[in-house]
Amino acid sequence: MFFEWCVSFFLFSVRRATPIVYLRPNEWGWVRGLPQTIISVLFGWWGLPWGFIYTPMAIFTNMSGGCDVTHQVVAQMHEMDAPTS
């Protein structure tokens, strides 16, 4: 999983992803993304026009439990294990 945060400064906004986070089977993703959600809620709205676009996207991703990249990570691990000719 990764989570997103958004910070804006008047005329520009930055939306970035966290490093990949491992969630245990009984762990809720939205709880792990709460710090990034709080940052986005407090500091994401202030850029025009992208703050109003990026901030809801980041909040939605985090409150949905993050972005699941398990398949991509597993595929990359298999590529690294594949023998080279």
Buried (B, 14 or more C-beta within 10 A) or exposed (E): BBBBBBBBEEEEBBBEBBEBBEBEEEEEBBEBBBEBBEBBBEBBBBBEEBBBBBBBBBBEBBBEBBBEBEEEEEEEEEEEEEEEE
